[in-house]
């Protein structure tokens, strides 16, 4: 049965979602939107974007990683990764190198400026969500992280 909502008087909670509230993809998307909204509210003014900082962080941990492998690991489309790396180069954060033994490969590493950017912003990036009031207890939050890591095939602490 379909119901009619008075849009002039209704609120967000008046909009029925039905079976969507049991859809993993829908719930993950809604959670992502909420997390990103909070992220940009807290850190948008310093020029941080979650996906971009994630790439810089992984480069910090893996100097010389190949661009294709990085894209694959973070599930970023190759074309999007190429554009992002080009932007990082223009900002002086990343340098590309073509290894002599495989001229088709591209290895990436942070520049000194890139390392400084990561160092200066890592704490804010990794702690911004903990500064917000949460509807989850600490035990529930720990469980959510563990379940999401398991779901996406990561071990404890994001290794795997």
Secondary structure, 3 states (H helix, E strand, C coil): CCCCCCCCCCCHHHCCCHHHHHCHHHHHHHHHHHHHHHHHHHHHHHCCCHHHHHHHHHHHHCCCEEHHHHHHHHCCCHHHHHHHHHHHHHCCCEEEECCCCCCCCCEEEECHHHHHHHHHHHHHHHHHHHHCCCCCCHHHHHHHHHHHHHHCCCCHHHCC
